Amino acid sequence: MYKIETTDLMKKIMGEYFLSLESSKKKIAWCTSVGPAELLRSFGFEVYFPENHGALLGATRTAMDFIPEAIKCGYSGHVCSYTTADIGAYLKKESPLQSHYKMEGIPKPDIIAYNTNQCREVEDWFTFYADEFNCPIVGIQPPRHLDEVTQDEVDLVVKQFKKMIPVCEEVSGVKFDLESFKAVIKLSKEATLLWQKVLKTSIAQNAPLSFFDGTIHMGPIVVLRGTQIAKDYYTTLLAELEEKVKNDEGFLPKATIRIFWEGMPIWGKLRMMSDLFTSNNAAVVASTYCSSWVFDKFDENDPWNSTARAYTEIFINRSEKAKMKMLADWFLEYKIDGIVYHDTKTCFNNSNAKFGMPQRLKDLTGVPSLIIEGDLCDLRFFSEGQSITKVETFIEQLNDSKVFN
């Protein structure tokens, strides 16, 4: 059985992270997953990520127990199921953190910070909690859907970042320290570059890391970005995967097809989808999702501009033209035979199959596409039988017309 040994370390680290949120004497900051975690950490906050909790609700298939509670409060069943599942779990005072880590529940925030570079829903979601806990909320609202991110956009985002400082100082009781901020940025950059190298090990023909593995191993780069723990973890994981590449050891040695996954994971069906592709000798080797936490523009010597640019240039925040260029480059780099778009029904902002991109990208690259309908947490939108039929048919077609030989 193929195994990534570092998985055990990852589970240990994630467990310690969650427990620290409850046991630490530090104040707690809530943050969006692609938000200003580095600035918050420079003030000494422990940082909690509700989106990570949303993914946990999806992966444990408990989301459907909670979404109706949010709907009762007026939230549509067609908005982000991270939002509705998380709010519903809060209303029912339940969480997988209780059974997994024996925690009392989610940690109470002292301050909440968001960045709408992902979507507008995070502002609504986090404002709900700011009202519930009567705590300060600060937000960054960068320009969106850009072909190129210019200095004008960077300057705007920098101003918004800096407006957070007085609120963070008041809540934390700590004065802003530029050197502390730089130190966190440096650690964050080192970890994110290691994560990028981890993902790129699957450029190897016998790829050691699948997209489905990546959704698990990305945990530390999401919740521990800007810490020595994250840097050390990815140093260890990278060494193991590079050794596997050296020994020609991959997760699917006889793969005949290389697939790119575009969009969110279907958290409650990760194992089912992984088994579906591997049983058909198709290796899902790369994704837009796992690459969302590669911030190679971070620069501790220019902390404000570099963080503003890195968080504004992410894939989900860009125009379709920019996205197509990024995808075309990934196809070449990973020698992709086909792309699967997950049309996530409650995550409109992270679904790129609605306005003709699959056809235009195929015209540009020659890479065929398949669209799977589903959702990140709400499994009412996912048909297992239909998806199996579509994937197996798609793989058969790819075997007959490979782009890269």
Contacts in CASP RR format, 6 or more apart in sequence:
PFRMAT RR
TARGET T0000
AUTHOR 0000-0000-0000
METHOD contacts of the structure
MODEL  1
MYKIETTDLMKKIMGEYFLSLESSKKKIAWCTSVGPAELLRSFGFEVYFP
ENHGALLGATRTAMDFIPEAIKCGYSGHVCSYTTADIGAYLKKESPLQSH
YKMEGIPKPDIIAYNTNQCREVEDWFTFYADEFNCPIVGIQPPRHLDEVT
QDEVDLVVKQFKKMIPVCEEVSGVKFDLESFKAVIKLSKEATLLWQKVLK
TSIAQNAPLSFFDGTIHMGPIVVLRGTQIAKDYYTTLLAELEEKVKNDEG
FLPKATIRIFWEGMPIWGKLRMMSDLFTSNNAAVVASTYCSSWVFDKFDE
NDPWNSTARAYTEIFINRSEKAKMKMLADWFLEYKIDGIVYHDTKTCFNN
SNAKFGMPQRLKDLTGVPSLIIEGDLCDLRFFSEGQSITKVETFIEQLND
SKVFN
2 249 0 8 1.000
2 250 0 8 1.000
2 251 0 8 1.000
4 208 0 8 1.000
4 209 0 8 1.000
4 213 0 8 1.000
4 217 0 8 1.000
4 237 0 8 1.000
4 240 0 8 1.000
4 241 0 8 1.000
5 240 0 8 1.000
6 217 0 8 1.000
6 233 0 8 1.000
6 236 0 8 1.000
6 237 0 8 1.000
6 240 0 8 1.000
7 216 0 8 1.000
7 217 0 8 1.000
9 233 0 8 1.000
9 236 0 8 1.000
9 237 0 8 1.000
10 216 0 8 1.000
10 217 0 8 1.000
10 219 0 8 1.000
10 220 0 8 1.000
10 233 0 8 1.000
10 237 0 8 1.000
13 220 0 8 1.000
13 224 0 8 1.000
13 229 0 8 1.000
13 233 0 8 1.000
14 219 0 8 1.000
14 220 0 8 1.000
14 223 0 8 1.000
15 100 0 8 1.000
15 101 0 8 1.000
17 220 0 8 1.000
17 223 0 8 1.000
17 224 0 8 1.000
17 229 0 8 1.000
18 97 0 8 1.000
18 100 0 8 1.000
18 101 0 8 1.000
18 103 0 8 1.000
19 101 0 8 1.000
19 103 0 8 1.000
20 46 0 8 1.000
21 28 0 8 1.000
21 46 0 8 1.000
21 48 0 8 1.000
21 103 0 8 1.000
21 107 0 8 1.000
22 103 0 8 1.000
22 104 0 8 1.000
22 105 0 8 1.000
22 107 0 8 1.000
24 46 0 8 1.000
26 44 0 8 1.000
26 45 0 8 1.000
26 46 0 8 1.000
27 44 0 8 1.000
27 45 0 8 1.000
27 46 0 8 1.000
27 110 0 8 1.000
27 111 0 8 1.000
27 171 0 8 1.000
27 172 0 8 1.000
28 45 0 8 1.000
28 46 0 8 1.000
28 47 0 8 1.000
28 48 0 8 1.000
28 107 0 8 1.000
28 108 0 8 1.000
28 109 0 8 1.000
28 110 0 8 1.000
28 111 0 8 1.000
29 40 0 8 1.000
29 43 0 8 1.000
29 45 0 8 1.000
29 46 0 8 1.000
29 47 0 8 1.000
29 48 0 8 1.000
29 109 0 8 1.000
29 110 0 8 1.000
29 111 0 8 1.000
29 112 0 8 1.000
29 113 0 8 1.000
29 168 0 8 1.000
30 47 0 8 1.000
30 48 0 8 1.000
30 49 0 8 1.000
30 50 0 8 1.000
30 109 0 8 1.000
30 111 0 8 1.000
30 112 0 8 1.000
30 113 0 8 1.000
30 126 0 8 1.000
30 129 0 8 1.000
31 37 0 8 1.000
31 40 0 8 1.000
31 47 0 8 1.000
31 48 0 8 1.000
31 49 0 8 1.000
31 112 0 8 1.000
31 113 0 8 1.000
31 114 0 8 1.000
32 49 0 8 1.000
32 50 0 8 1.000
32 51 0 8 1.000
32 113 0 8 1.000
32 114 0 8 1.000
32 115 0 8 1.000
32 118 0 8 1.000
32 122 0 8 1.000
32 126 0 8 1.000
33 49 0 8 1.000
33 51 0 8 1.000
33 52 0 8 1.000
33 118 0 8 1.000
33 222 0 8 1.000
33 293 0 8 1.000
34 115 0 8 1.000
34 117 0 8 1.000
34 118 0 8 1.000
34 292 0 8 1.000
34 293 0 8 1.000
34 311 0 8 1.000
34 314 0 8 1.000
34 316 0 8 1.000
35 113 0 8 1.000
35 114 0 8 1.000
35 115 0 8 1.000
35 117 0 8 1.000
35 140 0 8 1.000
35 311 0 8 1.000
36 113 0 8 1.000
36 115 0 8 1.000
36 140 0 8 1.000
36 161 0 8 1.000
36 164 0 8 1.000
36 307 0 8 1.000
36 311 0 8 1.000
37 47 0 8 1.000
37 188 0 8 1.000
37 225 0 8 1.000
37 226 0 8 1.000
38 181 0 8 1.000
38 184 0 8 1.000
38 185 0 8 1.000
38 188 0 8 1.000
38 225 0 8 1.000
38 226 0 8 1.000
38 307 0 8 1.000
39 113 0 8 1.000
39 161 0 8 1.000
39 164 0 8 1.000
39 165 0 8 1.000
39 168 0 8 1.000
39 181 0 8 1.000
39 184 0 8 1.000
39 307 0 8 1.000
40 47 0 8 1.000
40 111 0 8 1.000
40 113 0 8 1.000
40 168 0 8 1.000
41 47 0 8 1.000
41 184 0 8 1.000
41 226 0 8 1.000
41 227 0 8 1.000
42 176 0 8 1.000
42 177 0 8 1.000
42 180 0 8 1.000
42 181 0 8 1.000
42 183 0 8 1.000
42 184 0 8 1.000
43 168 0 8 1.000
43 169 0 8 1.000
43 172 0 8 1.000
43 174 0 8 1.000
43 176 0 8 1.000
44 172 0 8 1.000
44 174 0 8 1.000
45 110 0 8 1.000
45 111 0 8 1.000
45 168 0 8 1.000
45 172 0 8 1.000
46 107 0 8 1.000
47 223 0 8 1.000
48 106 0 8 1.000
48 107 0 8 1.000
48 109 0 8 1.000
48 223 0 8 1.000
49 222 0 8 1.000
49 223 0 8 1.000
50 82 0 8 1.000
50 86 0 8 1.000
50 106 0 8 1.000
50 125 0 8 1.000
50 126 0 8 1.000
50 129 0 8 1.000
51 82 0 8 1.000
51 122 0 8 1.000
51 222 0 8 1.000
52 219 0 8 1.000
52 222 0 8 1.000
52 223 0 8 1.000
53 86 0 8 1.000
53 89 0 8 1.000
53 95 0 8 1.000
53 97 0 8 1.000
53 106 0 8 1.000
54 63 0 8 1.000
54 82 0 8 1.000
54 85 0 8 1.000
54 86 0 8 1.000
54 377 0 8 1.000
55 82 0 8 1.000
55 265 0 8 1.000
55 267 0 8 1.000
55 376 0 8 1.000
55 377 0 8 1.000
56 96 0 8 1.000
56 97 0 8 1.000
56 100 0 8 1.000
57 63 0 8 1.000
57 66 0 8 1.000
57 82 0 8 1.000
57 85 0 8 1.000
57 86 0 8 1.000
57 89 0 8 1.000
57 95 0 8 1.000
57 96 0 8 1.000
57 377 0 8 1.000
58 81 0 8 1.000
58 85 0 8 1.000
58 267 0 8 1.000
58 268 0 8 1.000
58 376 0 8 1.000
58 377 0 8 1.000
59 267 0 8 1.000
59 268 0 8 1.000
59 270 0 8 1.000
60 96 0 8 1.000
61 268 0 8 1.000
61 379 0 8 1.000
62 85 0 8 1.000
62 89 0 8 1.000
62 94 0 8 1.000
62 96 0 8 1.000
63 81 0 8 1.000
63 85 0 8 1.000
63 377 0 8 1.000
63 378 0 8 1.000
63 379 0 8 1.000
64 377 0 8 1.000
64 378 0 8 1.000
64 379 0 8 1.000
64 380 0 8 1.000
65 89 0 8 1.000
65 92 0 8 1.000
65 94 0 8 1.000
66 84 0 8 1.000
66 85 0 8 1.000
66 86 0 8 1.000
66 87 0 8 1.000
66 88 0 8 1.000
66 89 0 8 1.000
66 91 0 8 1.000
66 92 0 8 1.000
66 94 0 8 1.000
67 77 0 8 1.000
67 81 0 8 1.000
67 84 0 8 1.000
67 85 0 8 1.000
67 88 0 8 1.000
67 377 0 8 1.000
67 378 0 8 1.000
68 88 0 8 1.000
69 87 0 8 1.000
69 88 0 8 1.000
69 89 0 8 1.000
69 91 0 8 1.000
69 92 0 8 1.000
70 77 0 8 1.000
70 83 0 8 1.000
70 84 0 8 1.000
70 85 0 8 1.000
70 87 0 8 1.000
70 88 0 8 1.000
70 91 0 8 1.000
71 77 0 8 1.000
71 84 0 8 1.000
73 87 0 8 1.000
73 91 0 8 1.000
75 83 0 8 1.000
75 84 0 8 1.000
75 87 0 8 1.000
77 84 0 8 1.000
77 346 0 8 1.000
77 378 0 8 1.000
78 345 0 8 1.000
78 346 0 8 1.000
79 121 0 8 1.000
79 346 0 8 1.000
80 119 0 8 1.000
80 121 0 8 1.000
80 125 0 8 1.000
80 346 0 8 1.000
80 347 0 8 1.000
81 346 0 8 1.000
81 347 0 8 1.000
81 375 0 8 1.000
81 376 0 8 1.000
81 377 0 8 1.000
81 378 0 8 1.000
82 125 0 8 1.000
82 347 0 8 1.000
82 376 0 8 1.000
82 377 0 8 1.000
83 121 0 8 1.000
83 124 0 8 1.000
83 125 0 8 1.000
84 346 0 8 1.000
84 378 0 8 1.000
85 377 0 8 1.000
85 378 0 8 1.000
86 125 0 8 1.000
87 125 0 8 1.000
87 128 0 8 1.000
89 95 0 8 1.000
89 106 0 8 1.000
90 106 0 8 1.000
90 129 0 8 1.000
90 132 0 8 1.000
93 105 0 8 1.000
95 103 0 8 1.000
95 105 0 8 1.000
95 106 0 8 1.000
97 103 0 8 1.000
97 105 0 8 1.000
97 106 0 8 1.000
98 104 0 8 1.000
98 105 0 8 1.000
108 133 0 8 1.000
109 129 0 8 1.000
109 130 0 8 1.000
109 133 0 8 1.000
109 135 0 8 1.000
110 135 0 8 1.000
110 171 0 8 1.000
110 172 0 8 1.000
111 135 0 8 1.000
111 136 0 8 1.000
111 137 0 8 1.000
111 138 0 8 1.000
111 167 0 8 1.000
111 168 0 8 1.000
111 171 0 8 1.000
111 172 0 8 1.000
112 126 0 8 1.000
112 129 0 8 1.000
112 130 0 8 1.000
112 133 0 8 1.000
112 135 0 8 1.000
112 136 0 8 1.000
112 137 0 8 1.000
112 138 0 8 1.000
113 137 0 8 1.000
113 138 0 8 1.000
113 139 0 8 1.000
113 140 0 8 1.000
113 164 0 8 1.000
114 122 0 8 1.000
114 123 0 8 1.000
114 126 0 8 1.000
114 137 0 8 1.000
114 138 0 8 1.000
114 139 0 8 1.000
114 140 0 8 1.000
115 122 0 8 1.000
115 139 0 8 1.000
115 140 0 8 1.000
115 141 0 8 1.000
115 142 0 8 1.000
115 311 0 8 1.000
116 122 0 8 1.000
116 123 0 8 1.000
116 139 0 8 1.000
116 140 0 8 1.000
116 141 0 8 1.000
116 142 0 8 1.000
116 144 0 8 1.000
117 140 0 8 1.000
117 142 0 8 1.000
117 144 0 8 1.000
117 311 0 8 1.000
117 312 0 8 1.000
117 314 0 8 1.000
117 316 0 8 1.000
117 317 0 8 1.000
118 314 0 8 1.000
118 316 0 8 1.000
118 317 0 8 1.000
118 349 0 8 1.000
118 350 0 8 1.000
119 316 0 8 1.000
119 347 0 8 1.000
119 348 0 8 1.000
119 349 0 8 1.000
119 350 0 8 1.000
120 349 0 8 1.000
121 349 0 8 1.000
123 139 0 8 1.000
123 141 0 8 1.000
126 137 0 8 1.000
127 137 0 8 1.000
129 135 0 8 1.000
130 136 0 8 1.000
130 137 0 8 1.000
135 171 0 8 1.000
136 167 0 8 1.000
136 170 0 8 1.000
136 171 0 8 1.000
138 163 0 8 1.000
138 164 0 8 1.000
138 167 0 8 1.000
138 168 0 8 1.000
139 160 0 8 1.000
139 164 0 8 1.000
140 157 0 8 1.000
140 160 0 8 1.000
140 161 0 8 1.000
140 164 0 8 1.000
140 311 0 8 1.000
141 160 0 8 1.000
142 153 0 8 1.000
142 156 0 8 1.000
142 157 0 8 1.000
142 160 0 8 1.000
142 308 0 8 1.000
142 311 0 8 1.000
142 312 0 8 1.000
142 317 0 8 1.000
143 153 0 8 1.000
143 156 0 8 1.000
143 312 0 8 1.000
144 317 0 8 1.000
145 317 0 8 1.000
145 318 0 8 1.000
145 319 0 8 1.000
145 320 0 8 1.000
146 153 0 8 1.000
146 312 0 8 1.000
146 317 0 8 1.000
146 318 0 8 1.000
146 319 0 8 1.000
146 322 0 8 1.000
147 318 0 8 1.000
147 319 0 8 1.000
147 321 0 8 1.000
147 322 0 8 1.000
148 322 0 8 1.000
149 309 0 8 1.000
149 312 0 8 1.000
149 313 0 8 1.000
153 312 0 8 1.000
154 305 0 8 1.000
154 308 0 8 1.000
154 309 0 8 1.000
154 312 0 8 1.000
155 308 0 8 1.000
157 308 0 8 1.000
157 309 0 8 1.000
157 311 0 8 1.000
157 312 0 8 1.000
158 304 0 8 1.000
158 305 0 8 1.000
158 308 0 8 1.000
161 304 0 8 1.000
161 307 0 8 1.000
161 308 0 8 1.000
162 304 0 8 1.000
165 176 0 8 1.000
168 174 0 8 1.000
168 176 0 8 1.000
169 175 0 8 1.000
169 176 0 8 1.000
178 303 0 8 1.000
181 303 0 8 1.000
182 300 0 8 1.000
182 301 0 8 1.000
182 303 0 8 1.000
183 300 0 8 1.000
184 226 0 8 1.000
185 226 0 8 1.000
185 298 0 8 1.000
185 299 0 8 1.000
185 300 0 8 1.000
185 303 0 8 1.000
185 306 0 8 1.000
185 307 0 8 1.000
186 300 0 8 1.000
187 226 0 8 1.000
187 227 0 8 1.000
187 228 0 8 1.000
187 230 0 8 1.000
187 231 0 8 1.000
188 225 0 8 1.000
188 226 0 8 1.000
188 230 0 8 1.000
188 295 0 8 1.000
188 298 0 8 1.000
189 295 0 8 1.000
189 296 0 8 1.000
189 298 0 8 1.000
189 299 0 8 1.000
189 300 0 8 1.000
190 231 0 8 1.000
191 220 0 8 1.000
191 221 0 8 1.000
191 224 0 8 1.000
191 225 0 8 1.000
191 226 0 8 1.000
191 227 0 8 1.000
191 230 0 8 1.000
191 231 0 8 1.000
191 233 0 8 1.000
191 234 0 8 1.000
192 221 0 8 1.000
192 225 0 8 1.000
192 293 0 8 1.000
192 294 0 8 1.000
192 295 0 8 1.000
192 296 0 8 1.000
192 298 0 8 1.000
193 294 0 8 1.000
193 296 0 8 1.000
194 231 0 8 1.000
194 234 0 8 1.000
194 235 0 8 1.000
194 237 0 8 1.000
194 238 0 8 1.000
195 218 0 8 1.000
195 221 0 8 1.000
195 234 0 8 1.000
195 293 0 8 1.000
195 294 0 8 1.000
196 291 0 8 1.000
196 294 0 8 1.000
196 296 0 8 1.000
197 234 0 8 1.000
197 238 0 8 1.000
198 209 0 8 1.000
198 217 0 8 1.000
198 234 0 8 1.000
198 237 0 8 1.000
198 238 0 8 1.000
198 241 0 8 1.000
199 209 0 8 1.000
199 214 0 8 1.000
199 286 0 8 1.000
199 290 0 8 1.000
199 291 0 8 1.000
199 294 0 8 1.000
200 333 0 8 1.000
201 207 0 8 1.000
201 208 0 8 1.000
201 209 0 8 1.000
201 238 0 8 1.000
201 241 0 8 1.000
201 242 0 8 1.000
201 244 0 8 1.000
201 245 0 8 1.000
202 208 0 8 1.000
202 209 0 8 1.000
202 210 0 8 1.000
202 285 0 8 1.000
202 286 0 8 1.000
202 334 0 8 1.000
203 285 0 8 1.000
203 333 0 8 1.000
203 334 0 8 1.000
203 335 0 8 1.000
204 245 0 8 1.000
204 250 0 8 1.000
205 335 0 8 1.000
206 245 0 8 1.000
206 248 0 8 1.000
206 249 0 8 1.000
206 250 0 8 1.000
206 253 0 8 1.000
206 255 0 8 1.000
207 250 0 8 1.000
207 251 0 8 1.000
207 252 0 8 1.000
207 255 0 8 1.000
207 258 0 8 1.000
207 283 0 8 1.000
207 285 0 8 1.000
208 241 0 8 1.000
208 244 0 8 1.000
208 245 0 8 1.000
208 249 0 8 1.000
208 250 0 8 1.000
208 251 0 8 1.000
209 217 0 8 1.000
209 241 0 8 1.000
209 251 0 8 1.000
209 285 0 8 1.000
210 251 0 8 1.000
210 252 0 8 1.000
210 274 0 8 1.000
210 278 0 8 1.000
210 283 0 8 1.000
210 284 0 8 1.000
210 285 0 8 1.000
211 261 0 8 1.000
211 284 0 8 1.000
211 285 0 8 1.000
211 286 0 8 1.000
211 287 0 8 1.000
211 289 0 8 1.000
211 290 0 8 1.000
212 265 0 8 1.000
212 270 0 8 1.000
212 271 0 8 1.000
212 273 0 8 1.000
212 274 0 8 1.000
212 284 0 8 1.000
213 251 0 8 1.000
214 287 0 8 1.000
214 290 0 8 1.000
215 265 0 8 1.000
215 270 0 8 1.000
215 289 0 8 1.000
215 290 0 8 1.000
217 237 0 8 1.000
218 290 0 8 1.000
218 293 0 8 1.000
220 229 0 8 1.000
220 230 0 8 1.000
220 233 0 8 1.000
220 234 0 8 1.000
221 230 0 8 1.000
221 234 0 8 1.000
221 293 0 8 1.000
222 293 0 8 1.000
224 230 0 8 1.000
224 233 0 8 1.000
225 293 0 8 1.000
244 250 0 8 1.000
251 278 0 8 1.000
251 283 0 8 1.000
252 278 0 8 1.000
252 281 0 8 1.000
252 282 0 8 1.000
252 283 0 8 1.000
254 281 0 8 1.000
255 281 0 8 1.000
255 282 0 8 1.000
255 283 0 8 1.000
256 281 0 8 1.000
256 282 0 8 1.000
256 399 0 8 1.000
257 280 0 8 1.000
257 281 0 8 1.000
257 282 0 8 1.000
257 283 0 8 1.000
257 337 0 8 1.000
257 338 0 8 1.000
257 395 0 8 1.000
257 398 0 8 1.000
257 399 0 8 1.000
257 402 0 8 1.000
258 282 0 8 1.000
258 283 0 8 1.000
258 285 0 8 1.000
258 334 0 8 1.000
258 335 0 8 1.000
258 336 0 8 1.000
258 337 0 8 1.000
258 338 0 8 1.000
258 404 0 8 1.000
259 277 0 8 1.000
259 282 0 8 1.000
259 283 0 8 1.000
259 284 0 8 1.000
259 285 0 8 1.000
259 336 0 8 1.000
259 337 0 8 1.000
259 338 0 8 1.000
259 339 0 8 1.000
259 340 0 8 1.000
260 284 0 8 1.000
260 285 0 8 1.000
260 286 0 8 1.000
260 287 0 8 1.000
260 327 0 8 1.000
260 330 0 8 1.000
260 331 0 8 1.000
260 334 0 8 1.000
260 336 0 8 1.000
260 338 0 8 1.000
260 339 0 8 1.000
260 340 0 8 1.000
260 367 0 8 1.000
261 284 0 8 1.000
261 286 0 8 1.000
261 287 0 8 1.000
261 288 0 8 1.000
261 289 0 8 1.000
261 339 0 8 1.000
261 340 0 8 1.000
261 342 0 8 1.000
262 287 0 8 1.000
262 288 0 8 1.000
262 327 0 8 1.000
262 339 0 8 1.000
262 340 0 8 1.000
262 341 0 8 1.000
262 342 0 8 1.000
262 352 0 8 1.000
262 353 0 8 1.000
263 287 0 8 1.000
263 288 0 8 1.000
263 289 0 8 1.000
263 341 0 8 1.000
263 342 0 8 1.000
263 344 0 8 1.000
263 350 0 8 1.000
263 351 0 8 1.000
263 352 0 8 1.000
264 289 0 8 1.000
264 342 0 8 1.000
264 344 0 8 1.000
264 347 0 8 1.000
264 350 0 8 1.000
264 351 0 8 1.000
264 376 0 8 1.000
265 289 0 8 1.000
265 342 0 8 1.000
265 376 0 8 1.000
266 273 0 8 1.000
266 342 0 8 1.000
266 372 0 8 1.000
266 374 0 8 1.000
266 375 0 8 1.000
266 376 0 8 1.000
266 379 0 8 1.000
266 382 0 8 1.000
267 376 0 8 1.000
267 377 0 8 1.000
268 377 0 8 1.000
268 379 0 8 1.000
269 379 0 8 1.000
269 382 0 8 1.000
269 384 0 8 1.000
272 384 0 8 1.000
273 387 0 8 1.000
274 284 0 8 1.000
276 387 0 8 1.000
276 388 0 8 1.000
276 391 0 8 1.000
276 392 0 8 1.000
277 283 0 8 1.000
277 284 0 8 1.000
277 391 0 8 1.000
277 395 0 8 1.000
280 391 0 8 1.000
280 392 0 8 1.000
280 395 0 8 1.000
281 395 0 8 1.000
282 391 0 8 1.000
282 395 0 8 1.000
282 398 0 8 1.000
284 340 0 8 1.000
285 334 0 8 1.000
285 336 0 8 1.000
286 330 0 8 1.000
286 333 0 8 1.000
286 334 0 8 1.000
286 336 0 8 1.000
288 315 0 8 1.000
288 316 0 8 1.000
288 326 0 8 1.000
288 327 0 8 1.000
289 350 0 8 1.000
291 315 0 8 1.000
291 330 0 8 1.000
292 314 0 8 1.000
292 315 0 8 1.000
292 316 0 8 1.000
295 307 0 8 1.000
295 310 0 8 1.000
295 311 0 8 1.000
296 310 0 8 1.000
297 306 0 8 1.000
297 309 0 8 1.000
297 310 0 8 1.000
297 313 0 8 1.000
298 306 0 8 1.000
298 307 0 8 1.000
298 310 0 8 1.000
299 305 0 8 1.000
299 306 0 8 1.000
300 306 0 8 1.000
315 323 0 8 1.000
315 326 0 8 1.000
316 349 0 8 1.000
316 350 0 8 1.000
318 326 0 8 1.000
320 352 0 8 1.000
320 355 0 8 1.000
320 357 0 8 1.000
323 352 0 8 1.000
323 357 0 8 1.000
324 357 0 8 1.000
324 360 0 8 1.000
324 361 0 8 1.000
324 364 0 8 1.000
327 339 0 8 1.000
327 361 0 8 1.000
327 365 0 8 1.000
328 361 0 8 1.000
328 364 0 8 1.000
328 365 0 8 1.000
330 336 0 8 1.000
331 339 0 8 1.000
331 365 0 8 1.000
331 367 0 8 1.000
331 403 0 8 1.000
335 404 0 8 1.000
336 367 0 8 1.000
336 403 0 8 1.000
336 404 0 8 1.000
337 367 0 8 1.000
337 368 0 8 1.000
337 398 0 8 1.000
337 402 0 8 1.000
337 403 0 8 1.000
337 404 0 8 1.000
338 367 0 8 1.000
338 368 0 8 1.000
338 369 0 8 1.000
338 370 0 8 1.000
338 394 0 8 1.000
338 398 0 8 1.000
338 403 0 8 1.000
339 358 0 8 1.000
339 361 0 8 1.000
339 367 0 8 1.000
339 368 0 8 1.000
339 369 0 8 1.000
339 370 0 8 1.000
340 369 0 8 1.000
340 370 0 8 1.000
340 371 0 8 1.000
340 372 0 8 1.000
340 391 0 8 1.000
340 394 0 8 1.000
341 351 0 8 1.000
341 352 0 8 1.000
341 353 0 8 1.000
341 358 0 8 1.000
341 369 0 8 1.000
341 370 0 8 1.000
341 371 0 8 1.000
341 372 0 8 1.000
342 351 0 8 1.000
342 372 0 8 1.000
342 374 0 8 1.000
343 351 0 8 1.000
343 353 0 8 1.000
343 354 0 8 1.000
343 371 0 8 1.000
343 372 0 8 1.000
343 373 0 8 1.000
343 374 0 8 1.000
344 350 0 8 1.000
344 351 0 8 1.000
344 374 0 8 1.000
344 375 0 8 1.000
344 376 0 8 1.000
345 351 0 8 1.000
345 373 0 8 1.000
345 374 0 8 1.000
345 375 0 8 1.000
345 378 0 8 1.000
345 381 0 8 1.000
346 375 0 8 1.000
346 376 0 8 1.000
346 377 0 8 1.000
346 378 0 8 1.000
346 381 0 8 1.000
347 375 0 8 1.000
347 376 0 8 1.000
348 354 0 8 1.000
353 369 0 8 1.000
353 371 0 8 1.000
358 369 0 8 1.000
358 371 0 8 1.000
361 367 0 8 1.000
361 369 0 8 1.000
362 368 0 8 1.000
362 369 0 8 1.000
365 403 0 8 1.000
366 403 0 8 1.000
367 403 0 8 1.000
368 394 0 8 1.000
368 397 0 8 1.000
368 398 0 8 1.000
368 401 0 8 1.000
368 403 0 8 1.000
370 390 0 8 1.000
370 391 0 8 1.000
370 394 0 8 1.000
372 387 0 8 1.000
372 390 0 8 1.000
372 391 0 8 1.000
373 381 0 8 1.000
373 382 0 8 1.000
373 383 0 8 1.000
374 381 0 8 1.000
374 382 0 8 1.000
375 381 0 8 1.000
375 382 0 8 1.000
END
